[in-house]
Amino acid sequence: MKMLTVENVTKTYGEKQLFNNISITIGEKERVGLIGINGTGKSSLLKIIAGLDQPDDGKIITGKDYSIAFLDQQPDLDPAKTVLEQVFHGEAPILRLMREYEKTLLLLNTSPNDTKVQEDLFQLQKQMDALNAWDASTNAKSILMKLGIEDFTRKVGELSGGQKKRVALAQVLIAEPDLLILDEPTNHLDFDSVKWLEDYLSRYSGSILLVTHDRYFLDRVANRMFELDGGNLYSYKGNYAAFLEAKAIREENEAATFEKRQNLFRRELEWMRRGAKARTTKQKARIQRFDELEDKLSGGKPTGEKVDISLNGSRLGKQVFELKDASKRYGEKTILNDFNLLVKPGDRLGIIGRNGAGKSTLLNILAKKLPLDEGEFIMGQTVKIAYYTQENEDMDENKRMIEYIKETAEVVETSDGKTLSAALMLERFLFPPFSHGTPIRKLSGGEKRRLYLLKLLMTAPNVLLLDEPTNDLDTQTLTVLEDYLEEFPGVVITVSHDRYFLDKVVEQLLVLRGEGRIDSFYGNYSEYLERESAVEAKKIVTNTPAQTKAPEKEKKKRMTFKEKKEWEEIDEVIAKTEARLEEVAEEMGNTGSDFTKAQELMKLEAELNVKLEYLIERWEYLAELAESE
């Protein structure tokens, strides 16, 4: 049985201890989700397990041939390589062979009459047959296509950050290791790609360890959860929903223990204040117990500690945003085309669409960072925007956290009329008092994003523009942000690919279809998907020939002449369809590097499966009629 064991691992970053003496085991085919507040060391633990970093103490134990592939949040790719060269980059024999084959194939295209190249290609084809590398090659290209990468010859250095992340994801998926480690794999993926990745990982034959903010993804992929909290690691069986239930029970138990300690602490404090004289062994033992108890309480956390962002906002008038006949283009690409939009007080808008459709561009127009090419943009006089972008503002990394926050406000007013200092706000954002003097450069990426969010909300905005807010925030911060947005009296407009976040926050969707077409849908994202599924199902029914529609069983009593003839022939039709499916599967295995042919066969296979499913349903219907004859 292939497994990986983390044994008594400790890691310290600067003065901060990330985790202490933790031990875990990941067995075969386990799908483990790792969660924790930003800065607790999730990415550090992944890198230690992947062998890219060393623990201060402890060790990682695996079998001799155990293989691991790691997807970093910021993958380090070779800008000079083509997409396909990067995906096939690796030392596994099959990857080396595929690289050589693709290289020789390109040479043959440029020198088709070169007998030496022809012979090299022939020999490589025999090796590809021996290692069954054709499936791996076709699979790699299929994965790239599913992730929205279609030009395999393009240089990696020419790709956007999101495209590079997708190429890196394809690279680790094609490696098919014993343990696949993924750090935020859904970042920069659109909805279709995320859904495909969910399905792919559900069929993956190895084990998976992943960090993700996408809670629907986590819920559907994971069958075990690890939580890093306060330097400790807790293990839970089940998916994200099971984790939430188990964590709530654990925290209730901890809260009860904490309350007992507090009561004991109060009694001990009273005894100390009465002037206990440390003369007897019993008194010395009691003083020692008091000191130990004080240490435990100071290291503990009160019940219900969480990110609290119930801040007051500025007054918002009746007019917010209005776009009239708005148009925006980038070269030949149309983002807006005579688009009209009226945003009212209290609106909750989600902007969705494929990558590159112009979602961030629309937000930048509303934030007055980009002008329209044509049309009119009207902003209300009382509008006060806080714009949470995908990139951090230019932070002075040498500045301390408390200085950075005080630049916005020394004190802020909460929704219940109280005032809080900048230091207290940092505490509410789970930055403990001893860390307030920490230079920003020492924070993790997620902690910097949390600090950036705090600073924006302390400006008391009445309109929040959020561009992919879930990308770098941990699940706990996201949960409280969603609660805050639910009570926020102003307007929220967000671009997000996080289905969970959209379901909880928005009430209306703007769907960017491309080429300037924008549809509006009233409801959350799950409701939108249900409608889209219903529309697609209706199309299939409409496009199905009338004679193939199965009549309603309750209205049919006897078989018609046509149905009797169909019943006599349907077994043979089913057998032929199944045989054709087997032929297509065999043809797909022999397509080699002809990806166009592979795509055609995949489409044919899908059509044949739909036909076979219909035939089986039809057979069941006709069989019932035949029995009643």
ZAKOL-897879 format. One record per residue (C-alpha): z, x, y. Coordinates in steps of 0.001 Angstrom, whole numbers, plus 500000, padded with zeros to 6 digits. Last residue first. Layout:
REM residues N
<zz Z; xx X; yy Y>
...
This chain:
REM residues 629
<zz 474392; xx 449888; yy 492564>
<zz 477869; xx 450721; yy 493918>
<zz 477873; xx 454195; yy 492342>
<zz 474522; xx 455008; yy 493936>
<zz 475826; xx 454042; yy 497367>
<zz 478805; xx 456399; yy 497019>
<zz 476503; xx 459194; yy 495828>
<zz 474223; xx 458609; yy 498831>
<zz 477100; xx 459250; yy 501234>
<zz 478335; xx 462342; yy 499385>
<zz 474790; xx 463751; yy 499242>
<zz 474342; xx 463165; yy 502990>
<zz 477537; xx 465119; yy 503741>
<zz 476231; xx 467930; yy 501492>
<zz 472835; xx 467823; yy 503195>
<zz 474412; xx 467995; yy 506662>
<zz 476469; xx 471084; yy 505737>
<zz 473356; xx 472686; yy 504243>
<zz 471358; xx 472063; yy 507425>
<zz 474097; xx 473563; yy 509626>
<zz 474287; xx 476592; yy 507309>
<zz 470479; xx 476928; yy 507413>
<zz 470496; xx 476938; yy 511222>
<zz 473209; xx 479633; yy 511333>
<zz 471287; xx 481788; yy 508839>
<zz 468097; xx 481398; yy 510887>
<zz 469917; xx 482628; yy 514017>
<zz 471337; xx 485610; yy 512122>
<zz 467850; xx 486325; yy 510750>
<zz 466331; xx 486359; yy 514232>
<zz 469119; xx 488664; yy 515494>
<zz 468558; xx 491042; yy 512573>
<zz 464829; xx 491148; yy 513306>
<zz 465569; xx 492111; yy 516911>
<zz 468103; xx 494690; yy 515665>
<zz 465529; xx 496587; yy 513619>
<zz 467887; xx 499512; yy 512868>
<zz 467978; xx 498804; yy 509134>
<zz 466853; xx 495239; yy 508397>
<zz 467712; xx 495515; yy 504697>
<zz 471144; xx 493885; yy 504703>
<zz 469826; xx 491041; yy 506849>
<zz 467085; xx 490429; yy 504255>
<zz 469737; xx 490013; yy 501532>
<zz 471651; xx 487461; yy 503630>
<zz 468390; xx 485648; yy 504349>
<zz 467557; xx 485485; yy 500636>
<zz 471006; xx 484083; yy 499809>
<zz 470579; xx 481410; yy 502490>
<zz 467163; xx 480565; yy 501051>
<zz 468750; xx 480011; yy 497649>
<zz 471357; xx 477688; yy 499171>
<zz 468627; xx 475708; yy 500914>
<zz 466565; xx 475489; yy 497698>
<zz 469572; xx 474229; yy 495742>
<zz 470363; xx 471618; yy 498414>
<zz 466743; xx 470377; yy 498378>
<zz 466775; xx 470190; yy 494553>
<zz 469962; xx 468126; yy 494565>
<zz 468497; xx 465866; yy 497298>
<zz 465362; xx 464790; yy 495392>
<zz 466478; xx 461738; yy 493381>
<zz 468865; xx 460626; yy 496140>
<zz 466041; xx 460806; yy 498729>
<zz 463858; xx 458561; yy 496551>
<zz 466709; xx 456062; yy 496242>
<zz 467297; xx 456291; yy 500016>
<zz 463631; xx 455441; yy 500738>
<zz 463712; xx 452456; yy 498402>
<zz 466839; xx 451193; yy 500180>
<zz 470243; xx 451673; yy 498631>
<zz 472625; xx 448697; yy 498713>
<zz 475760; xx 447869; yy 500744>
<zz 475392; xx 449781; yy 504007>
<zz 477390; xx 448538; yy 507045>
<zz 480684; xx 450217; yy 506050>
<zz 479003; xx 453502; yy 505395>
<zz 477539; xx 453943; yy 508845>
<zz 474042; xx 455341; yy 508523>
<zz 473512; xx 459081; yy 508099>
<zz 471079; xx 460330; yy 510694>
<zz 468161; xx 462186; yy 509159>
<zz 465526; xx 459555; yy 510018>
<zz 466360; xx 459750; yy 513720>
<zz 465555; xx 463433; yy 513968>
<zz 468547; xx 465445; yy 515282>
<zz 468073; xx 466520; yy 518921>
<zz 470287; xx 463749; yy 520280>
<zz 473035; xx 464489; yy 517744>
<zz 472962; xx 468195; yy 518608>
<zz 472975; xx 467447; yy 522340>
<zz 475941; xx 465095; yy 521911>
<zz 477881; xx 467825; yy 520124>
<zz 477166; xx 470216; yy 523005>
<zz 478412; xx 467663; yy 525557>
<zz 481566; xx 467007; yy 523504>
<zz 482257; xx 470731; yy 523275>
<zz 481807; xx 471089; yy 527039>
<zz 484227; xx 468216; yy 527647>
<zz 486844; xx 469723; yy 525357>
<zz 486390; xx 473101; yy 527043>
<zz 486994; xx 471528; yy 530462>
<zz 490164; xx 469849; yy 529212>
<zz 491377; xx 473240; yy 527965>
<zz 490584; xx 474766; yy 531378>
<zz 492472; xx 472282; yy 533529>
<zz 491160; xx 469110; yy 535148>
<zz 488604; xx 468024; yy 537722>
<zz 485344; xx 469894; yy 537092>
<zz 482986; xx 471198; yy 539775>
<zz 479664; xx 472845; yy 539039>
<zz 478232; xx 475885; yy 540841>
<zz 474551; xx 476908; yy 540618>
<zz 473729; xx 479924; yy 542792>
<zz 471667; xx 481754; yy 540185>
<zz 474648; xx 481790; yy 537792>
<zz 476705; xx 479046; yy 536170>
<zz 479792; xx 479453; yy 538369>
<zz 482239; xx 476767; yy 537254>
<zz 484628; xx 475664; yy 540010>
<zz 487634; xx 474210; yy 538243>
<zz 490230; xx 471668; yy 539381>
<zz 493910; xx 471103; yy 538557>
<zz 494962; xx 474713; yy 538175>
<zz 498250; xx 476419; yy 537243>
<zz 499390; xx 475832; yy 533667>
<zz 495990; xx 475490; yy 531984>
<zz 494576; xx 478320; yy 534090>
<zz 497356; xx 480711; yy 533039>
<zz 496926; xx 479873; yy 529356>
<zz 493155; xx 480317; yy 529567>
<zz 493371; xx 483780; yy 531123>
<zz 489857; xx 484566; yy 532416>
<zz 491054; xx 484212; yy 535991>
<zz 489806; xx 483723; yy 539529>
<zz 492441; xx 481851; yy 541484>
<zz 492722; xx 479511; yy 544453>
<zz 496232; xx 478234; yy 545223>
<zz 496936; xx 476092; yy 548288>
<zz 500393; xx 475535; yy 549787>
<zz 503570; xx 473797; yy 548629>
<zz 504387; xx 476334; yy 545858>
<zz 506495; xx 474517; yy 543240>
<zz 503995; xx 474921; yy 540371>
<zz 503023; xx 478311; yy 541765>
<zz 506616; xx 479506; yy 541291>
<zz 506684; xx 478301; yy 537678>
<zz 503390; xx 480121; yy 537044>
<zz 504784; xx 483285; yy 538635>
<zz 507839; xx 482913; yy 536366>
<zz 505700; xx 482842; yy 533237>
<zz 503459; xx 485638; yy 534528>
<zz 506440; xx 487921; yy 535153>
<zz 507623; xx 487317; yy 531589>
<zz 504131; xx 487835; yy 530124>
<zz 503646; xx 491216; yy 531777>
<zz 501387; xx 491628; yy 534793>
<zz 498333; xx 493903; yy 534704>
<zz 495381; xx 491578; yy 534114>
<zz 497128; xx 488255; yy 534789>
<zz 496384; xx 488094; yy 538520>
<zz 492591; xx 488144; yy 537955>
<zz 491794; xx 487636; yy 541662>
<zz 494482; xx 485460; yy 543256>
<zz 493975; xx 483865; yy 546676>
<zz 497241; xx 482260; yy 547794>
<zz 497261; xx 480002; yy 550847>
<zz 500520; xx 479136; yy 552641>
<zz 501760; xx 482713; yy 552919>
<zz 505392; xx 483779; yy 553496>
<zz 504682; xx 487557; yy 553884>
<zz 507290; xx 488171; yy 551143>
<zz 504773; xx 486838; yy 548611>
<zz 502409; xx 489751; yy 549291>
<zz 505163; xx 492383; yy 548987>
<zz 506362; xx 490910; yy 545701>
<zz 502829; xx 490966; yy 544260>
<zz 502432; xx 494659; yy 545174>
<zz 505759; xx 495478; yy 543501>
<zz 504635; xx 493661; yy 540341>
<zz 501318; xx 495522; yy 540434>
<zz 503112; xx 498865; yy 540840>
<zz 505376; xx 497970; yy 537902>
<zz 502300; xx 497235; yy 535761>
<zz 500726; xx 500608; yy 536515>
<zz 503969; xx 502417; yy 535716>
<zz 506168; xx 503623; yy 538571>
<zz 506782; xx 507308; yy 539323>
<zz 504172; xx 507451; yy 542091>
<zz 506027; xx 504674; yy 543934>
<zz 508927; xx 507019; yy 544715>
<zz 512232; xx 505717; yy 543288>
<zz 514851; xx 504844; yy 545914>
<zz 515109; xx 501296; yy 544692>
<zz 515689; xx 502422; yy 541081>
<zz 519525; xx 502462; yy 541110>
<zz 519534; xx 498876; yy 542399>
<zz 517618; xx 497457; yy 539379>
<zz 513931; xx 496487; yy 539842>
<zz 513826; xx 493213; yy 537939>
<zz 511881; xx 491283; yy 540599>
<zz 515104; xx 489587; yy 541640>
<zz 516536; xx 493072; yy 542163>
<zz 513663; xx 493955; yy 544483>
<zz 514347; xx 490780; yy 546433>
<zz 518006; xx 491772; yy 546736>
<zz 516987; xx 495124; yy 548251>
<zz 514632; xx 493429; yy 550722>
<zz 517532; xx 491275; yy 551892>
<zz 517784; xx 487597; yy 551075>
<zz 518135; xx 484597; yy 553354>
<zz 518985; xx 481104; yy 552155>
<zz 517048; xx 477982; yy 553184>
<zz 516482; xx 476493; yy 549691>
<zz 512864; xx 477709; yy 549595>
<zz 514009; xx 481272; yy 550172>
<zz 513940; xx 483101; yy 553508>
<zz 513134; xx 486799; yy 553649>
<zz 514971; xx 489861; yy 554999>
<zz 513903; xx 493367; yy 556064>
<zz 510265; xx 492262; yy 555979>
<zz 506795; xx 493637; yy 555247>
<zz 507394; xx 497365; yy 555819>
<zz 510775; xx 496788; yy 554143>
<zz 508995; xx 496472; yy 550790>
<zz 507427; xx 499940; yy 550965>
<zz 510660; xx 501539; yy 552187>
<zz 512614; xx 499995; yy 549282>
<zz 510058; xx 501255; yy 546774>
<zz 510083; xx 504844; yy 548029>
<zz 506997; xx 506286; yy 549693>
<zz 505314; xx 509245; yy 548014>
<zz 502673; xx 507019; yy 546451>
<zz 501605; xx 505681; yy 549840>
<zz 499978; xx 502538; yy 548538>
<zz 496360; xx 501810; yy 549459>
<zz 496157; xx 498182; yy 548368>
<zz 496127; xx 497700; yy 544635>
<zz 492829; xx 496663; yy 543049>
<zz 492161; xx 493373; yy 541312>
<zz 493053; xx 491564; yy 544535>
<zz 496090; xx 489442; yy 545386>
<zz 495133; xx 487905; yy 548735>
<zz 497969; xx 486347; yy 550750>
<zz 496428; xx 484060; yy 553352>
<zz 498006; xx 482311; yy 556332>
<zz 496029; xx 479197; yy 557307>
<zz 497369; xx 477473; yy 560436>
<zz 494069; xx 477588; yy 562354>
<zz 492047; xx 476100; yy 559481>
<zz 489085; xx 478132; yy 558222>
<zz 485446; xx 477027; yy 558595>
<zz 482538; xx 478801; yy 556869>
<zz 479002; xx 477844; yy 557889>
<zz 475581; xx 478319; yy 556312>
<zz 473440; xx 481374; yy 555671>
<zz 473963; xx 484986; yy 554600>
<zz 477699; xx 484362; yy 554433>
<zz 480080; xx 487116; yy 555516>
<zz 482372; xx 489085; yy 553182>
<zz 486051; xx 489964; yy 553690>
<zz 486750; xx 486597; yy 555279>
<zz 489280; xx 485754; yy 552525>
<zz 487161; xx 482738; yy 551539>
<zz 484110; xx 485030; yy 551350>
<zz 486068; xx 487550; yy 549275>
<zz 487065; xx 484779; yy 546853>
<zz 483417; xx 483769; yy 546430>
<zz 482448; xx 487393; yy 545794>
<zz 485207; xx 487690; yy 543183>
<zz 483608; xx 484860; yy 541203>
<zz 480017; xx 486046; yy 541667>
<zz 478343; xx 485401; yy 538286>
<zz 478752; xx 489065; yy 537289>
<zz 481014; xx 488354; yy 534350>
<zz 480487; xx 484792; yy 533182>
<zz 482133; xx 481903; yy 534961>
<zz 485467; xx 480590; yy 536183>
<zz 487090; xx 479800; yy 539533>
<zz 490359; xx 477866; yy 539308>
<zz 491402; xx 475625; yy 542200>
<zz 494851; xx 474149; yy 542879>
<zz 494638; xx 472034; yy 546042>
<zz 497861; xx 471204; yy 547903>
<zz 496244; xx 471072; yy 551335>
<zz 492477; xx 470443; yy 551045>
<zz 489573; xx 472758; yy 550182>
<zz 486138; xx 471322; yy 550993>
<zz 483164; xx 473031; yy 549377>
<zz 479418; xx 472870; yy 549940>
<zz 476927; xx 475344; yy 548443>
<zz 473405; xx 475654; yy 549803>
<zz 472819; xx 478439; yy 547252>
<zz 475716; xx 480751; yy 546484>
<zz 475602; xx 483871; yy 544260>
<zz 471834; xx 484497; yy 544130>
<zz 470714; xx 487847; yy 542706>
<zz 467447; xx 489316; yy 543952>
<zz 469219; xx 491624; yy 546416>
<zz 472805; xx 490396; yy 546570>
<zz 472694; xx 486829; yy 547799>
<zz 474973; xx 484372; yy 549590>
<zz 474284; xx 480837; yy 550751>
<zz 476629; xx 478232; yy 552226>
<zz 475337; xx 474762; yy 553106>
<zz 478780; xx 473988; yy 554589>
<zz 481906; xx 475750; yy 553299>
<zz 485264; xx 474320; yy 554329>
<zz 488688; xx 475889; yy 554074>
<zz 492224; xx 474723; yy 555031>
<zz 492435; xx 471826; yy 557500>
<zz 495400; xx 469453; yy 557344>
<zz 497942; xx 472000; yy 558602>
<zz 499954; xx 474478; yy 556557>
<zz 503497; xx 475495; yy 557480>
<zz 504455; xx 478991; yy 556293>
<zz 505997; xx 479574; yy 552861>
<zz 509581; xx 479932; yy 551588>
<zz 510259; xx 482091; yy 548585>
<zz 511265; xx 480986; yy 545093>
<zz 510250; xx 484308; yy 543537>
<zz 512889; xx 484864; yy 540847>
<zz 511967; xx 487305; yy 538071>
<zz 514529; xx 486705; yy 535377>
<zz 518209; xx 487016; yy 534498>
<zz 519249; xx 483797; yy 532771>
<zz 522649; xx 484936; yy 531544>
<zz 523898; xx 488107; yy 533130>
<zz 522686; xx 491522; yy 531989>
<zz 524522; xx 494243; yy 530135>
<zz 525010; xx 497886; yy 531043>
<zz 527779; xx 497154; yy 533544>
<zz 529369; xx 494858; yy 530990>
<zz 529329; xx 497428; yy 528211>
<zz 530671; xx 500185; yy 530460>
<zz 533503; xx 497961; yy 531702>
<zz 534408; xx 497147; yy 528104>
<zz 534615; xx 500836; yy 527237>
<zz 536828; xx 501524; yy 530256>
<zz 539110; xx 498606; yy 529396>
<zz 539392; xx 499800; yy 525797>
<zz 540453; xx 503246; yy 527036>
<zz 543089; xx 501632; yy 529238>
<zz 544332; xx 499657; yy 526226>
<zz 544455; xx 502751; yy 524022>
<zz 546472; xx 504604; yy 526654>
<zz 548867; xx 501675; yy 526887>
<zz 549373; xx 501643; yy 523097>
<zz 549878; xx 505421; yy 522988>
<zz 552595; xx 505101; yy 525608>
<zz 552729; xx 506573; yy 529063>
<zz 549626; xx 505182; yy 530825>
<zz 551567; xx 503104; yy 533291>
<zz 549966; xx 499737; yy 533870>
<zz 550036; xx 498903; yy 537553>
<zz 549625; xx 495155; yy 537742>
<zz 546014; xx 495890; yy 538674>
<zz 545279; xx 497194; yy 535175>
<zz 546591; xx 493986; yy 533568>
<zz 544514; xx 491796; yy 535883>
<zz 541426; xx 493870; yy 535046>
<zz 542088; xx 493479; yy 531311>
<zz 542235; xx 489707; yy 531685>
<zz 539006; xx 489670; yy 533735>
<zz 537252; xx 491934; yy 531221>
<zz 538214; xx 489654; yy 528346>
<zz 536619; xx 486742; yy 530172>
<zz 533526; xx 488826; yy 530912>
<zz 533267; xx 489975; yy 527292>
<zz 533388; xx 486383; yy 526076>
<zz 530638; xx 485468; yy 528561>
<zz 528464; xx 488335; yy 527327>
<zz 528882; xx 487245; yy 523704>
<zz 527815; xx 483705; yy 524610>
<zz 524878; xx 485039; yy 526594>
<zz 523838; xx 487256; yy 523688>
<zz 523803; xx 484238; yy 521352>
<zz 521764; xx 482212; yy 523840>
<zz 519457; xx 485201; yy 524311>
<zz 518830; xx 485430; yy 520559>
<zz 518087; xx 481687; yy 520276>
<zz 515620; xx 481838; yy 523183>
<zz 514011; xx 484913; yy 521627>
<zz 513471; xx 483079; yy 518323>
<zz 511761; xx 480127; yy 520018>
<zz 509584; xx 482308; yy 522244>
<zz 508667; xx 484526; yy 519263>
<zz 507560; xx 481537; yy 517183>
<zz 505214; xx 480503; yy 520015>
<zz 503894; xx 484076; yy 520269>
<zz 503074; xx 484344; yy 516553>
<zz 505287; xx 484692; yy 513494>
<zz 508152; xx 486933; yy 512406>
<zz 510172; xx 488607; yy 515152>
<zz 511138; xx 492268; yy 515677>
<zz 513339; xx 493540; yy 518504>
<zz 512971; xx 497018; yy 520036>
<zz 515696; xx 498470; yy 522242>
<zz 515353; xx 500474; yy 525468>
<zz 516374; xx 497498; yy 527603>
<zz 513783; xx 495192; yy 526053>
<zz 510745; xx 496125; yy 523990>
<zz 509644; xx 493093; yy 521979>
<zz 507726; xx 493268; yy 518690>
<zz 505934; xx 490183; yy 517348>
<zz 504443; xx 489302; yy 513949>
<zz 501566; xx 487055; yy 512836>
<zz 499469; xx 487766; yy 515933>
<zz 495896; xx 486535; yy 516555>
<zz 496157; xx 482909; yy 517698>
<zz 499384; xx 483143; yy 519702>
<zz 498452; xx 486493; yy 521216>
<zz 495077; xx 485167; yy 522354>
<zz 496742; xx 482044; yy 523802>
<zz 499291; xx 484345; yy 525486>
<zz 496755; xx 486609; yy 527160>
<zz 498988; xx 489352; yy 528656>
<zz 498027; xx 491720; yy 525841>
<zz 499497; xx 494640; yy 523914>
<zz 498129; xx 495099; yy 520421>
<zz 498907; xx 496441; yy 516975>
<zz 496392; xx 495470; yy 514283>
<zz 496271; xx 496088; yy 510529>
<zz 493072; xx 496364; yy 508473>
<zz 490601; xx 493790; yy 507055>
<zz 489676; xx 492132; yy 510352>
<zz 488810; xx 488447; yy 509893>
<zz 491249; xx 487143; yy 512539>
<zz 490232; xx 490129; yy 514684>
<zz 486616; xx 488954; yy 514836>
<zz 487541; xx 485334; yy 515598>
<zz 489783; xx 486331; yy 518497>
<zz 487149; xx 488800; yy 519734>
<zz 484531; xx 486013; yy 519799>
<zz 486877; xx 483780; yy 521819>
<zz 487548; xx 486627; yy 524262>
<zz 483793; xx 487288; yy 524600>
<zz 483072; xx 483619; yy 525337>
<zz 485859; xx 483436; yy 527927>
<zz 484797; xx 486552; yy 529872>
<zz 486171; xx 489998; yy 529066>
<zz 487334; xx 492379; yy 531817>
<zz 490842; xx 492666; yy 530333>
<zz 490908; xx 491083; yy 526860>
<zz 491740; xx 494329; yy 525009>
<zz 495019; xx 494946; yy 526920>
<zz 496040; xx 498033; yy 524900>
<zz 494531; xx 497729; yy 521406>
<zz 495693; xx 499729; yy 518372>
<zz 493616; xx 499214; yy 515188>
<zz 495415; xx 500481; yy 512102>
<zz 493564; xx 501175; yy 508819>
<zz 490478; xx 502024; yy 510877>
<zz 487263; xx 499966; yy 511217>
<zz 485425; xx 502556; yy 513398>
<zz 483077; xx 499801; yy 514628>
<zz 486000; xx 498071; yy 516363>
<zz 487143; xx 501268; yy 518121>
<zz 483715; xx 501906; yy 519687>
<zz 483094; xx 498258; yy 520560>
<zz 486325; xx 498259; yy 522599>
<zz 485269; xx 501468; yy 524377>
<zz 481922; xx 499832; yy 525262>
<zz 483812; xx 496802; yy 526565>
<zz 486113; xx 498953; yy 528716>
<zz 483056; xx 500773; yy 530116>
<zz 481502; xx 497427; yy 531047>
<zz 484647; xx 496419; yy 532952>
<zz 484721; xx 499683; yy 534907>
<zz 481049; xx 499303; yy 535824>
<zz 478377; xx 501228; yy 533917>
<zz 476105; xx 503976; yy 535230>
<zz 478281; xx 506802; yy 533852>
<zz 477932; xx 505301; yy 530358>
<zz 474183; xx 505973; yy 530467>
<zz 471938; xx 503063; yy 529483>
<zz 470152; xx 503325; yy 526130>
<zz 472074; xx 500438; yy 524496>
<zz 471011; xx 497898; yy 527125>
<zz 472513; xx 494614; yy 525898>
<zz 476247; xx 494947; yy 526619>
<zz 477766; xx 491435; yy 526960>
<zz 480615; xx 491800; yy 524462>
<zz 478718; xx 489815; yy 521805>
<zz 475731; xx 492128; yy 522323>
<zz 477915; xx 495212; yy 521857>
<zz 479397; xx 493742; yy 518665>
<zz 475908; xx 492976; yy 517319>
<zz 474811; xx 496527; yy 518054>
<zz 477780; xx 497955; yy 516164>
<zz 477321; xx 495497; yy 513268>
<zz 473671; xx 496492; yy 512864>
<zz 474684; xx 500148; yy 512579>
<zz 477603; xx 499393; yy 510252>
<zz 475426; xx 497193; yy 508025>
<zz 472763; xx 499894; yy 507825>
<zz 475370; xx 502515; yy 506938>
<zz 475528; xx 501544; yy 503269>
<zz 476581; xx 505169; yy 502571>
<zz 473777; xx 505790; yy 500063>
<zz 471241; xx 503705; yy 501987>
<zz 472004; xx 505584; yy 505218>
<zz 471583; xx 508847; yy 503287>
<zz 468157; xx 507684; yy 502093>
<zz 467264; xx 506689; yy 505676>
<zz 468311; xx 510148; yy 506860>
<zz 465891; xx 511764; yy 504422>
<zz 463028; xx 509549; yy 505620>
<zz 463898; xx 510224; yy 509278>
<zz 463809; xx 513959; yy 508714>
<zz 460421; xx 513610; yy 506950>
<zz 458982; xx 511625; yy 509870>
<zz 460398; xx 514126; yy 512378>
<zz 458692; xx 516987; yy 510524>
<zz 455445; xx 514993; yy 510238>
<zz 455208; xx 514541; yy 514028>
<zz 452686; xx 511733; yy 514482>
<zz 455080; xx 509245; yy 516132>
<zz 456312; xx 511755; yy 518740>
<zz 458128; xx 509723; yy 521453>
<zz 459184; xx 506898; yy 519125>
<zz 459862; xx 509404; yy 516357>
<zz 462272; xx 511311; yy 518598>
<zz 464150; xx 508072; yy 519343>
<zz 464507; xx 507409; yy 515613>
<zz 465775; xx 510966; yy 515114>
<zz 468612; xx 510401; yy 517632>
<zz 469481; xx 507029; yy 516099>
<zz 469659; xx 508607; yy 512631>
<zz 471760; xx 511561; yy 513791>
<zz 474274; xx 509301; yy 515505>
<zz 474362; xx 506999; yy 512464>
<zz 475079; xx 509955; yy 510164>
<zz 477907; xx 511262; yy 512349>
<zz 479416; xx 507765; yy 512440>
<zz 479212; xx 507411; yy 508650>
<zz 480820; xx 510806; yy 508138>
<zz 483833; xx 509935; yy 510419>
<zz 484072; xx 512400; yy 513292>
<zz 483586; xx 510050; yy 516209>
<zz 481090; xx 508970; yy 518836>
<zz 478918; xx 506146; yy 517484>
<zz 479931; xx 503837; yy 520345>
<zz 479387; xx 506630; yy 522867>
<zz 475925; xx 507456; yy 521536>
<zz 475015; xx 503760; yy 521629>
<zz 476056; xx 503374; yy 525261>
<zz 474227; xx 506550; yy 526260>
<zz 476252; xx 509692; yy 526806>
<zz 476460; xx 511596; yy 530096>
<zz 479425; xx 509579; yy 531412>
<zz 481596; xx 510619; yy 528419>
<zz 484358; xx 508031; yy 528046>
<zz 488105; xx 508175; yy 528751>
<zz 489377; xx 504622; yy 528310>
<zz 491688; xx 503187; yy 530999>
<zz 493703; xx 500516; yy 529170>
<zz 493382; xx 502670; yy 526051>
<zz 491776; xx 501440; yy 522831>
<zz 493175; xx 503405; yy 519875>
<zz 491773; xx 503936; yy 516383>
<zz 494079; xx 504922; yy 513486>
<zz 493281; xx 506190; yy 509973>
<zz 495660; xx 506675; yy 507016>
<zz 494213; xx 509179; yy 504544>
<zz 497465; xx 511049; yy 503834>
<zz 499838; xx 508109; yy 504218>
<zz 501726; xx 507504; yy 507449>
<zz 505056; xx 508537; yy 509034>
<zz 505640; xx 508707; yy 512805>
<zz 508628; xx 510809; yy 513885>
<zz 511926; xx 510906; yy 515776>
<zz 512890; xx 512658; yy 518995>
<zz 511345; xx 513303; yy 522379>
<zz 508275; xx 511441; yy 521136>
<zz 504818; xx 513056; yy 521270>
<zz 501711; xx 511582; yy 522841>
<zz 498157; xx 510891; yy 521650>
<zz 499216; xx 510424; yy 518015>
<zz 498239; xx 506726; yy 517958>
<zz 501898; xx 505772; yy 517353>
<zz 502921; xx 507847; yy 520385>
<zz 500130; xx 506328; yy 522465>
<zz 501177; xx 502771; yy 521561>
<zz 504806; xx 503550; yy 522399>
<zz 503816; xx 504879; yy 525835>
<zz 501701; xx 501782; yy 526488>
<zz 504691; xx 499531; yy 525798>
<zz 507203; xx 501696; yy 527695>
<zz 509567; xx 499264; yy 529452>
<zz 507693; xx 499687; yy 532736>
<zz 506112; xx 496248; yy 532768>
<zz 508375; xx 493732; yy 531018>
<zz 507963; xx 493558; yy 527261>
<zz 505443; xx 492574; yy 524598>
<zz 503949; xx 494061; yy 521429>
<zz 501827; xx 491752; yy 519235>
<zz 501525; xx 492735; yy 515587>
<zz 498743; xx 491577; yy 513277>
<zz 499778; xx 492720; yy 509802>
<zz 496947; xx 493334; yy 507340>
<zz 498879; xx 496073; yy 505515>
<zz 502357; xx 496890; yy 506788>
<zz 503650; xx 498038; yy 510168>
<zz 507162; xx 499497; yy 509952>
<zz 509645; xx 499852; yy 512813>
<zz 512401; xx 502204; yy 513986>
<zz 513755; xx 502705; yy 517518>
<zz 516142; xx 505544; yy 518454>
<zz 516065; xx 504915; yy 522192>
<zz 513287; xx 503471; yy 524272>
<zz 511949; xx 504041; yy 527790>
<zz 514716; xx 506349; yy 529042>
<zz 514137; xx 506886; yy 532744>
<zz 514941; xx 510202; yy 534431>
<zz 511408; xx 511515; yy 533993>
<zz 509905; xx 509440; yy 531186>
<zz 512185; xx 509472; yy 528157>
<zz 511119; xx 508667; yy 524590>
<zz 513161; xx 508158; yy 521418>
<zz 511801; xx 507448; yy 517917>
<zz 514205; xx 506835; yy 515016>
<zz 511407; xx 506383; yy 512424>
<zz 508118; xx 504652; yy 513206>
<zz 506532; xx 503814; yy 509847>
<zz 502865; xx 503115; yy 509130>
<zz 501618; xx 501312; yy 506033>
<zz 498942; xx 501449; yy 503358>
<zz 500000; xx 500000; yy 500000>
